[in-house]
Amino acid sequence: MGESRTKNVKRNMVYGLINKIIILGFPFVIRTIILYKLGAEYLGLSSLFSSILQVLNMAELGFSSAITFNLYKPMAENDTDKICALMALYRKIYKIIGIGILVIGTAIIPLLPRLIKGECPSDINIYLLYLIYLANTSISYLFFAYKNVLLTASQRQDVLNNIDTVLVIIRSIIQISLLCIVSNYYVYIIWNPIITLINNLAVAYITNKRFPNYVCRGKLDRDEIRSIVQLVEGSAIGKIGLVARNSFDSIILSAFLGLVDVAIYSNYFYILNAVGSMTSTTIQSITASVGNSIATESVEKNYYDFKRLNFYYNWICSWCTICMLCLYQPFMKIWAGVDLCADFITVILFCVYFYIGQIGQIRAAYATASGIWWEFRYLQIGEMIGNFSLNLLFGYFWGMKGIILATIITVFIFSFVGTGKKTINIYFQKGAKEYFVNCVIYSIATILGAALTYTICLFVHGSDFMVLLLRMAICCVVPNAFFLIVAAKSEIYRSYMAQFVNVIKIKK
């Protein structure tokens, strides 16, 4: 079983990374074309409508996570009747969600002009454009989306990644060609709902071939439904908090400052999210295997694995944070131009935002796989209210910096400290002191590594492109050498590194 989990993690991670490179690389090219051929306002509109639709996506309420969690055990035991009953419930829920998004999304159309400060591009009808975005979101629920969980729960996230990779390539080639030929935003965006529908149909076909016995039939008893509802309630609160964290930023910026500032923010956030998506591939790859391990291994074994994985992941996040600090500005000057660059204080805040949001992800994977979301409900409500309130207050006085700072404060207090402590206490049944001490050590090492690396980067001069290349080389060597020296001082970290080397060796 352990070898199977390791094989699934490696496979999911490899295909997940390939998928992330594709789904981030092509949209980057598209954003660049839109920026230079159409203007920053179009990027602002895209970010605004995407954020609005993410708010509507709260209707999903975490049902997919709850169903996936409940599928781990019956799939491990090959309980076909239970799996079929869960799929029947999930299909019904997703139909209701898809229709609900259409209805609510249509109802807020009259509010759109109030969410945009200043003028929109003259050749854009914001109502028509919004309806295309709305169609894309509702289609993702109404047509066979419920079948995704079968592949996720069976530790075959790689299949979903491969489907997505192929379709993103096809869609992007079409969109890039059309943008270059006709420079029309409508002919670009209309392909999003078309490809979403094709994606769902492809997933449905493959799951039907792989799992012909798993059809939507049967019903769950009341106790099982009650258990799922409780999981959903906990997950839903967390999902709402995450939306409040990530989506309201663009909406509030648009209302306070206008579409150009939204475009600047979204460019920096796009890079932050791109790096975060690459690191989160690790989390997506191991979550199903963590769930399997929780179902089959002891708590002590899982706690040791948790500490080891947390060490590896924090190393990755620290390195990514340092790279962002040193490379953000030279990259932005080349890509978007000086006029669309934020100041260095904002860059630092984005880096802190990234680090605070990422360092707890291994802990979050264990919380998700163990199904203890309900225990976080008050913390997540506090984060949601606190983040929205501080966004409004800080955003009014300090604009973009205030909105980022508001998110940093609330994520640290409620998500990192609060949910971190509860996960260690509830699932691992231990005090959280060791976990937080380790995180403090990782954070100090990150700050020192960042100061050292950035100081060296300041001595690099030349053209923007040359500065970027030389700083990239410095970031590849200096932080990792520094972390190796720090890790070598600790016996337990040396043992983690030795295990990591053994894992990545190619078996002869």
ABEGO torsion letter per residue (X at the ends): XAAAAAAAAAAAAAAAAAAAAAAAAAAAAAAAAAAAAAEAAAAAAAAAAAAAAAAAAAAAGGAAAAAAAAAAAAAAAGBAAAAAAAAAAAAAAAAAAAAAAAAAAAAAAAAAAAABBEBBBAABBAAAAAAAAAAAAAAAAABGAAAAAAAAAAGAAAAAAAAAAAAAAAAAAAAAAAAAAAGBAAAAAAAAAAAAAAAAAAAAAAAAAABAABBBBEBBBAAAAAAAAAAAAAAAAAAAAAAAAAAAAAAAAAAAAEAAAAAAAAAAAAAAAAAAAAAAAAAAAAAAAAAAAAAABBAAAAAAAAAAAAAAAAAAAAAAAAAAAAAAAAAAAAAAEAAABBBAAAAAAAAAAAAAAAAAAAAAAAAAAAGAAAAAAAAAAAAAAAAAAAAAAAAAAAEAAAAAAAAAAAAAAAAAAAAAAAAAAAAAGBBAAAAAAAAAAAAAAAAAAAAAAAAAAAABBEBAAAAAAAAAAAAAAAAAAAAAAAAAABAAAAAAAAAAAAAABBBX
